[in-house]
Amino acid sequence: MKTSNVLVLILVLLYINVSTEWPTHTVCKEDNLEIHYKSCDPQQDFAFSIDRCSDITTHTFNIRAAMVLRHSIKKLYAKFDLIINGKTVLTYSETLCEPGHSKLIFCGKKKGEHLYYEGPVTLGIKEIPQGDYTISAKMTNEDHITVACADFTVKNYLDY
């Protein structure tokens, strides 16, 4: 009996080491709009959700996000790529945290701390572009180490 338990444990550990992708998570799904994401950081997944897809096109909507920091954040840089048919068509980057100028409440957090945010976010968009596309989001710290990384898949068939 003990040998079979050890064998099962070894197989589970081997499977975990072989699996290099995180599962795809659903942010929201409505009749004509779906948003999913998958962490592209091989060492860490995170939680992210909104109440309704249709809220995104309002001026401000509520999100929930959580993760445990693997690296401290003194400076935080974000880069977003809009990818259509496998080609990057638009890139946007912004500094989110730096000493004396922080746009986020978790700037200055240390490695191992738990981040949790539940509250309003404003994107400043009136429409979500129609079609199927990917938004790649990557946040790095002052040492250019990935703090969070995800590929968001958007499927929008809404008529505005």
Salt bridges, closest charged atoms under 4 A:
GLU21 OE1 - LYS38 NZ 2.88
GLU34 OE1 - HIS36 NE2 2.91
ASP41 OD2 - ARG70 NH2 2.63
ASP45 OD2 - HIS25 NE2 2.64
ASP51 OD1 - ARG64 NH1 2.93
ASP55 OD1 - ARG52 NH2 2.81
ASP81 OD2 - LYS79 NZ 3.84
GLU94 OE2 - LYS103 NZ 2.36
